[in-house]
Structures are given as C-alpha cells and as structure tokens.
Amino acid sequence: MPADFYRENPARSIHVLGLITPELMTRLMPDITRLRATPGTPVTVYIDSPGGSTYVMDALVALLRTPDHDGRECPLTTVVTHRAASAAADLLISGDYAIAFPDAIVHYHGTRSSADGVTVEDAHQMAGNLQSANERFALRLAQRIVSRLLFLLTIHRHEIDADPREVNLSSPAAVLTELMCRRLAEISPVFSAWVEEARRHQLETAGLVRALISEVFPKDAPAGAEQEPWVEVEIRLVKALLDYERKRPNRPGEWSLSEAGWDELRRHFFQVIDFFGGEHRRHQARLVAEHGAIMLSKDELEDYKARRADPAAAEAWLKEKSGSRMSEFWYFVICLCRRLQTGENRMPAAAAYWLGLVDEVLGSDLPCMRMILESRTPPPPASTADALS
C-alpha cells in the first residue's frame, strides 16, 4: 500500500454525513467518479452517520472499489469523526485502513425489521430471515476484522507472555482473549464482558466437539468409500447429544426433554453443526496460508524458517502445526462478531480499537501500522516480526 494510505487525506475525500440513503448516494456519485479517475491513490471516506440502508452502504462501497479499465482500484481509508452506527459502522470497517477520532462512537447491533401488521406465520419467517441476515453480517464482519485482531495479537502478545496469569500461551485465541479483556476492562467491564461471552461460547462448542467427534465422525470408515449423506451425520449427532446430555456430570436435578432439555439439545445441535459445516469454514485454509506463521511459538517459527528451502514441505508443516490453532482463533472471531450482532453495542474509539473494528485512534499511543512504518513505535518482537511479512 502507498504510504499515504495510512493517513487521512481531505483533498481526496467524500463525506458520509447523516442517514445513508439513496439520496446521499446520488449526491456523492460525481465525487466518487472523479476520485476513481486516479486509481491506486487512496480515497478517504469521512463518516458521521447514525446508519441507514445497508443496501445503499454496500452499493457505496462497491462503487468506491470499482476498478478502472486496467483493473486498478483506489484503496479506502475510512475515518469516523463523531459516530458510526449500524450501516455506517459496517462502512467504517470496510476500509482497508480504519481511523477513529478520539471522541468518536461506534455502535453495532443486530439486523432490524419493521413488524407492523405481521401475522404469526410472517413473524416466524421474519425471525428466520433476521437470523440469517445476522449470521451473514457477522461472517462479513469477521472477515474484515480478523487481520486487525491478528495484528493486535502480534504486536501486543509479549504483554501476556511476560505476565501470563495462567493463560494457555500455546493457544493464540486464549492469549488474544486475555489481552482484549485486560485492556477493555480498563475502559469499562461492559466491553470485556462481550469478549468473555464470545470466548465462553467458543469453549463450550469446542468441549462439545471433543466429546462427540468420535461418535459423529468415526475414523473406521473404509478407504475410498463414498461420502455419506449429511443427514446421516446429523442423525448420529442427535443420538450422541441425547446420550451426552443424559450422562453429563454435575448437572443439577434431573434432565428431561420435556422441560428445558429440548431447547438445550437444539442449541447444542446447531453449535456442533455450525462448527463443522458453517459458512465460516471456507475461510480457514486461506487464513492458515496467509497468517499461519503468527500461530507459531518462537521456536516453531525458527523451525518453519529453516524449512522454507522446500516450499511445499514448509506449507504442509505449517498447516499441520497451525491449522487447529487457527481454527480455534477463527471460531473465536466468529463468536465475537456474532456477539456484536446481538443487542445494542455502543463503544468509544479505544474500545473499537481493542475489538478490531478500527486500526488507529488519532492522538492516542495505541500501536498501529502507520506508527510502525513511520518508525514511531518499536517493531513487533522478533518471534513475530517475520510472521507479519
């Protein structure tokens, strides 16, 4: 990226002010068309908006990212000056580099829809549509913030290494969770609670998977056998869950399907199905290929660098070493983004930084890529410097 990509540029900018509506899109169209005429040069998008149409927001981003005749695009630097809520928050994180003014507010919440005059049948369908929309937006949010969270892990993990407090240092997800919780708690316990809730959900799912995987995915399938229908996996999972719930230790009182047991069974069923078959699984291979080295310990990283003479063998070794760690890390990010799609989540700029929603908070000493490139902050520790390259 060009050096000016990491700084706002009022001379090449548009201003998204007020509600995001088709009328706003119409007003901004001439400026966007003019700015796109200089491809490769960053465009700054200033944001002060309570939200609006997600459809218009997506169209706005698509227009800004439309390449020229030679396939060249303009990088986007997004800047929240006062507030970025709802669709405007999505616009903010859509930037290649996202900046927040120190007193700015970022506000996330789940998908909404008007319920005037709906029937019971309509309400059921609407609930399903909203749930699907929430999941879609959570996945998109996760794709956009995972690189920022990997940066936080890389640049700050030495703080946890030096003061682990019983943290599992071999788990990047555990290290990041501890880091985020410590820093967010300094702002408000409300924000660290969001991270803790996401981590609990991820760990609960991991526990279920460990307890059930041998029954749901037996290893004694004959080699070369045709892949069985997915419904057969689901049936085995239901049977395994019933047995698991019935025998689970430390359960207060008797367990019964007719009481709360059915809802609990359903929730656990979808947790496990999501872990193995969710849309997010498609992105794990790319994350390992691009960022797998960040999952390695200092000694493992040295071993990996020594293997680079044989790229194919090094790639296979990296996948074996970091695959499960990246899977855990990525699923934690998914759980965090789902949490941000639940309820009303209003936060100051510093909290948005520690949640991976922005890259830089102006006027703060929070490390960011611009500071590193301009040598205003020390580089990452030696064990992770190469992982960033």
C-alpha positions as CSV (number, residue, x, y, z in Angstrom):
1,M,0.0,0.0,0.0
2,P,1.2,3.6,-0.6
3,A,2.4,5.5,2.4
4,D,-0.4,8.0,2.3
5,F,-2.9,5.1,2.6
6,Y,-2.3,5.2,6.4
7,R,-3.2,8.9,6.7
8,E,-6.4,10.7,6.1
9,N,-6.4,13.0,3.0
10,P,-9.1,15.7,2.9
11,A,-8.1,16.6,-0.7
12,R,-9.2,13.2,-1.9
13,S,-12.3,12.5,0.2
14,I,-16.0,12.1,0.4
15,H,-18.2,12.8,3.4
16,V,-20.9,10.4,4.5
17,L,-23.0,12.7,6.7
18,G,-26.4,11.8,8.2
19,L,-28.5,8.9,7.1
20,I,-27.2,6.6,4.5
21,T,-30.0,6.8,1.8
22,P,-30.3,6.7,-2.0
23,E,-30.3,10.5,-2.0
24,L,-26.9,10.5,-0.3
25,M,-25.6,8.1,-2.8
26,T,-26.8,10.4,-5.6
27,R,-25.1,13.4,-4.1
28,L,-21.8,11.5,-3.7
29,M,-21.8,9.9,-7.1
30,P,-20.0,12.7,-9.0
31,D,-17.2,13.0,-6.4
32,I,-16.7,9.2,-6.4
33,T,-16.5,9.1,-10.1
34,R,-13.9,11.9,-10.1
35,L,-11.8,10.3,-7.4
36,R,-11.8,6.9,-9.2
37,A,-10.1,8.6,-12.2
38,T,-6.8,8.4,-10.2
39,P,-6.6,4.7,-9.4
40,G,-4.1,3.5,-6.9
41,T,-4.3,6.7,-4.9
42,P,-6.3,6.3,-1.6
43,V,-9.7,7.8,-1.1
44,T,-10.6,9.0,2.4
45,V,-14.2,8.4,3.5
46,Y,-15.2,10.6,6.4
47,I,-18.2,9.2,8.4
48,D,-20.6,10.9,10.8
49,S,-23.8,8.9,10.5
50,P,-26.5,7.1,12.6
51,G,-26.8,4.4,9.9
52,G,-29.4,3.8,7.3
53,S,-29.8,1.4,4.4
54,T,-27.3,-1.5,4.4
55,Y,-28.2,-1.9,0.7
56,V,-27.1,1.6,-0.1
57,M,-24.0,1.2,2.1
58,D,-23.0,-1.9,0.1
59,A,-23.6,-0.1,-3.2
60,L,-21.5,2.8,-2.0
61,V,-18.5,0.5,-1.1
62,A,-18.9,-1.3,-4.4
63,L,-18.8,1.9,-6.3
64,L,-15.7,3.1,-4.4
65,R,-14.0,-0.2,-5.1
66,T,-14.9,-0.4,-8.8
67,P,-11.7,-0.8,-10.8
68,D,-10.7,1.2,-13.8
69,H,-10.2,-0.2,-17.3
70,D,-6.8,-1.7,-16.3
71,G,-8.2,-3.3,-13.1
72,R,-6.7,-0.8,-10.7
73,E,-8.7,0.2,-7.6
74,C,-8.4,3.1,-5.1
75,P,-7.6,1.9,-1.6
76,L,-10.1,3.1,1.0
77,T,-9.2,4.9,4.2
78,T,-12.3,5.3,6.4
79,V,-12.5,7.8,9.2
80,V,-15.2,8.1,11.9
81,T,-15.3,11.7,13.1
82,H,-18.2,11.7,15.5
83,R,-20.3,8.5,15.2
84,A,-20.6,5.4,13.0
85,A,-23.7,3.4,13.9
86,S,-25.4,0.4,12.2
87,A,-24.8,0.5,8.4
88,A,-22.3,3.4,9.0
89,A,-20.3,1.1,11.3
90,D,-20.2,-1.5,8.5
91,L,-18.9,1.2,6.2
92,L,-16.2,2.1,8.7
93,I,-14.8,-1.4,8.9
94,S,-15.0,-1.8,5.1
95,G,-12.0,0.5,4.8
96,D,-8.6,-1.0,4.1
97,Y,-7.4,1.2,7.0
98,A,-9.9,2.4,9.5
99,I,-9.3,5.5,11.7
100,A,-11.3,6.9,14.6
101,F,-11.3,10.4,16.1
102,P,-10.5,10.1,19.8
103,D,-14.1,11.0,20.9
104,A,-15.9,9.1,18.2
105,I,-18.5,6.5,18.9
106,V,-19.0,3.2,17.1
107,H,-22.4,1.4,17.5
108,Y,-23.1,-2.2,16.4
109,H,-26.4,-4.0,16.7
110,G,-28.3,-6.9,15.1
111,T,-30.4,-6.7,11.9
112,R,-33.7,-4.9,12.4
113,S,-37.1,-5.0,10.6
114,S,-40.4,-3.4,11.0
115,A,-43.1,-5.7,12.5
116,D,-46.2,-3.7,11.8
117,G,-49.2,-5.8,10.9
118,V,-47.4,-9.2,10.6
119,T,-49.1,-12.5,11.3
120,V,-47.8,-15.3,13.4
121,E,-46.6,-17.0,10.2
122,D,-45.0,-13.8,9.0
123,A,-43.3,-13.4,12.3
124,H,-41.8,-16.9,12.1
125,Q,-40.4,-16.3,8.6
126,M,-39.2,-12.8,9.6
127,A,-37.3,-14.3,12.6
128,G,-35.6,-16.8,10.3
129,N,-34.7,-14.1,7.8
130,L,-33.3,-11.8,10.6
131,Q,-31.3,-14.7,12.0
132,S,-29.8,-15.4,8.5
133,A,-29.1,-11.8,8.0
134,N,-27.3,-11.6,11.4
135,E,-25.2,-14.6,10.5
136,R,-24.3,-13.1,7.1
137,F,-23.3,-9.8,8.6
138,A,-21.4,-11.5,11.4
139,L,-19.4,-13.5,8.9
140,R,-18.7,-10.4,6.9
141,L,-17.6,-8.5,10.0
142,A,-15.3,-11.4,11.0
143,Q,-13.6,-11.4,7.5
144,R,-13.0,-7.7,7.9
145,I,-11.6,-7.6,11.4
146,V,-9.6,-10.8,11.6
147,S,-6.5,-9.2,10.2
148,R,-6.8,-6.4,12.8
149,L,-7.1,-8.9,15.6
150,L,-4.1,-10.8,14.3
151,F,-2.2,-7.5,14.3
152,L,-3.2,-7.0,18.0
153,L,-2.1,-10.5,18.8
154,T,1.2,-10.0,17.1
155,I,2.1,-6.5,18.4
156,H,0.8,-7.0,22.0
157,R,1.3,-10.7,22.8
158,H,4.6,-10.0,24.6
159,E,2.5,-8.4,27.4
160,I,0.8,-11.7,28.1
161,D,4.0,-13.7,27.6
162,A,5.6,-11.6,30.3
163,D,2.6,-11.9,32.7
164,P,0.6,-15.0,31.7
165,R,-1.7,-15.3,34.8
166,E,-2.4,-18.9,34.0
167,V,-3.1,-18.2,30.3
168,N,-2.6,-21.1,27.9
169,L,0.3,-19.5,26.0
170,S,0.1,-22.2,23.3
171,S,-3.4,-21.0,22.3
172,P,-3.4,-17.8,20.3
173,A,-7.1,-17.4,20.9
174,A,-6.6,-17.6,24.7
175,V,-3.8,-15.1,24.5
176,L,-5.8,-12.6,22.5
177,T,-8.9,-13.1,24.8
178,E,-6.8,-12.3,27.8
179,L,-5.2,-9.3,26.1
180,M,-8.5,-7.9,25.0
181,C,-10.2,-8.4,28.4
182,R,-7.4,-6.7,30.3
183,R,-7.4,-3.7,28.1
184,L,-11.1,-3.4,27.6
185,A,-11.7,-3.7,31.4
186,E,-9.6,-0.6,31.8
187,I,-12.2,1.2,29.7
188,S,-15.4,-0.5,31.1
189,P,-16.2,-4.0,32.3
190,V,-19.1,-4.0,29.8
191,F,-16.7,-4.3,26.9
192,S,-14.6,-7.1,28.4
193,A,-17.8,-8.9,29.2
194,W,-18.6,-9.1,25.4
195,V,-15.2,-10.8,24.8
196,E,-15.7,-13.2,27.7
197,E,-19.1,-14.2,26.5
198,A,-17.8,-14.9,23.0
199,R,-14.9,-16.9,24.5
200,R,-17.3,-19.0,26.7
201,H,-19.4,-19.8,23.6
202,Q,-16.4,-20.8,21.7
203,L,-15.0,-23.0,24.5
204,E,-18.4,-24.6,25.1
205,T,-18.6,-25.5,21.4
206,A,-15.0,-26.9,21.5
207,G,-15.9,-29.0,24.5
208,L,-19.0,-30.4,22.7
209,V,-16.9,-31.2,19.6
210,R,-14.3,-33.0,21.6
211,A,-16.9,-35.1,23.5
212,L,-18.8,-36.1,20.4
213,I,-16.4,-36.1,17.4
214,S,-15.5,-39.8,17.6
215,E,-19.2,-40.8,17.5
216,V,-20.3,-38.3,14.9
217,F,-17.2,-38.8,12.6
218,P,-15.9,-42.3,13.2
219,K,-12.4,-43.0,11.9
220,D,-13.1,-46.5,10.8
221,A,-14.8,-45.6,7.5
222,P,-13.4,-47.7,4.7
223,A,-10.9,-46.0,2.4
224,G,-12.3,-44.8,-0.8
225,A,-15.9,-45.1,0.4
226,E,-18.4,-42.6,-1.0
227,Q,-19.2,-39.7,1.2
228,E,-22.3,-40.4,3.1
229,P,-25.4,-38.0,3.0
230,W,-25.1,-35.2,5.6
231,V,-28.4,-36.2,7.1
232,E,-26.7,-39.4,8.4
233,V,-24.2,-37.3,10.2
234,E,-27.0,-35.2,11.7
235,I,-28.8,-38.3,12.9
236,R,-25.7,-39.6,14.6
237,L,-25.1,-36.2,16.2
238,V,-28.7,-36.2,17.7
239,K,-28.2,-39.6,19.1
240,A,-24.8,-38.7,20.5
241,L,-26.1,-35.5,22.0
242,L,-29.0,-37.3,23.7
243,D,-26.6,-39.7,25.3
244,Y,-24.2,-36.9,26.2
245,E,-26.9,-34.8,27.8
246,R,-28.3,-37.7,29.7
247,K,-25.0,-38.7,31.2
248,R,-23.4,-35.2,31.6
249,P,-21.9,-34.9,35.1
250,N,-22.5,-32.1,37.6
251,R,-26.0,-31.4,36.2
252,P,-28.3,-30.0,38.9
253,G,-31.5,-32.1,39.1
254,E,-33.0,-34.5,36.5
255,W,-32.6,-33.8,32.8
256,S,-35.7,-34.0,30.7
257,L,-36.5,-33.3,27.1
258,S,-40.0,-32.1,28.1
259,E,-38.6,-29.4,30.3
260,A,-35.7,-27.2,29.2
261,G,-33.8,-30.1,27.8
262,W,-35.2,-29.9,24.3
263,D,-34.1,-26.2,23.8
264,E,-30.7,-27.1,25.2
265,L,-30.4,-30.1,22.9
266,R,-31.4,-27.9,19.9
267,R,-28.9,-25.2,20.8
268,H,-26.0,-27.7,21.2
269,F,-27.0,-29.4,17.9
270,F,-26.7,-26.2,16.0
271,Q,-23.5,-25.3,17.8
272,V,-21.8,-28.5,16.6
273,I,-23.3,-28.4,13.1
274,D,-22.1,-24.8,12.7
275,F,-18.6,-25.7,13.9
276,F,-18.2,-28.4,11.2
277,G,-20.4,-27.1,8.4
278,G,-20.8,-23.3,8.9
279,E,-20.0,-20.9,6.1
280,H,-17.0,-19.6,8.0
281,R,-15.2,-22.9,7.5
282,R,-14.4,-22.0,3.9
283,H,-12.1,-19.2,5.0
284,Q,-9.8,-21.2,7.3
285,A,-7.5,-22.6,4.6
286,R,-6.8,-19.1,3.4
287,L,-6.1,-17.8,6.9
288,V,-3.6,-20.6,7.5
289,A,-1.8,-20.0,4.2
290,E,-1.6,-16.2,4.8
291,H,-1.3,-15.9,8.6
292,G,-0.4,-19.4,9.9
293,A,3.1,-18.3,11.0
294,I,1.5,-15.9,13.6
295,M,0.1,-19.0,15.3
296,L,3.6,-20.4,15.9
297,S,5.8,-20.2,19.0
298,K,9.2,-18.6,18.8
299,D,11.0,-22.0,18.5
300,E,8.4,-23.2,15.9
301,L,8.9,-20.0,13.9
302,E,12.6,-20.7,13.7
303,D,11.9,-24.2,12.6
304,Y,9.5,-23.0,10.0
305,K,12.0,-20.5,8.5
306,A,14.6,-23.3,8.3
307,R,12.1,-25.4,6.2
308,R,11.4,-22.7,3.6
309,A,14.0,-24.1,1.3
310,D,11.3,-26.7,0.4
311,P,8.2,-24.5,0.0
312,A,5.8,-27.5,-0.4
313,A,7.1,-29.2,2.7
314,A,7.1,-26.0,4.6
315,E,3.5,-25.3,3.7
316,A,2.4,-28.8,4.8
317,W,4.3,-28.5,8.1
318,L,2.8,-25.0,8.7
319,K,-0.7,-26.4,8.0
320,E,-0.2,-29.3,10.5
321,K,1.3,-27.0,13.2
322,S,-1.0,-24.0,13.0
323,G,-4.2,-25.5,11.5
324,S,-6.0,-26.3,14.7
325,R,-4.8,-23.1,16.4
326,M,-6.1,-21.0,13.6
327,S,-9.4,-22.9,13.6
328,E,-9.8,-22.1,17.3
329,F,-8.7,-18.5,16.7
330,W,-11.1,-18.0,13.7
331,Y,-14.0,-19.5,15.5
332,F,-13.4,-17.2,18.4
333,V,-13.5,-14.2,16.0
334,I,-16.8,-15.6,14.6
335,C,-18.3,-15.9,18.1
336,L,-17.2,-12.3,18.9
337,C,-18.8,-10.9,15.7
338,R,-22.0,-12.8,16.5
339,R,-21.9,-11.2,19.9
340,L,-21.6,-7.7,18.3
341,Q,-24.7,-8.6,16.2
342,T,-26.7,-9.1,19.5
343,G,-28.3,-6.3,21.3
344,E,-27.0,-2.7,21.3
345,N,-23.2,-2.4,21.4
346,R,-22.1,1.2,21.7
347,M,-18.4,1.8,22.3
348,P,-15.8,4.6,22.4
349,A,-12.9,4.7,19.9
350,A,-10.4,3.0,22.2
351,A,-12.8,0.0,22.7
352,A,-13.3,-0.2,19.0
353,Y,-9.5,-0.5,18.6
354,W,-9.3,-3.4,21.0
355,L,-12.2,-5.1,19.4
356,G,-10.5,-4.9,16.0
357,L,-13.0,-2.5,14.4
358,V,-10.5,0.3,13.7
359,D,-6.8,0.3,13.0
360,E,-5.9,3.6,14.6
361,V,-7.3,6.1,17.2
362,L,-6.0,9.6,16.4
363,G,-4.0,11.2,19.2
364,S,-3.5,8.0,21.2
365,D,-0.4,5.9,21.8
366,L,-2.2,2.7,20.7
367,P,0.2,1.0,18.3
368,C,-0.9,0.9,14.6
369,M,0.7,0.0,11.3
370,R,1.2,3.7,10.4
371,M,3.4,4.2,13.5
372,I,5.4,1.1,12.7
373,L,6.0,2.1,9.1
374,E,6.9,5.6,10.2
375,S,9.2,4.2,13.0
376,R,7.3,5.9,15.7
377,T,6.9,2.7,17.7
378,P,9.1,-0.3,18.2
379,P,8.6,-3.2,15.8
380,P,6.9,-6.4,16.9
381,P,9.1,-8.9,19.0
382,A,11.5,-10.9,17.0
383,S,9.3,-14.0,17.2
384,T,6.5,-12.4,15.3
385,A,8.2,-9.8,13.1
386,D,8.7,-12.4,10.4
387,A,5.2,-13.6,10.7
388,L,3.9,-10.1,9.7
389,S,6.0,-10.1,6.5
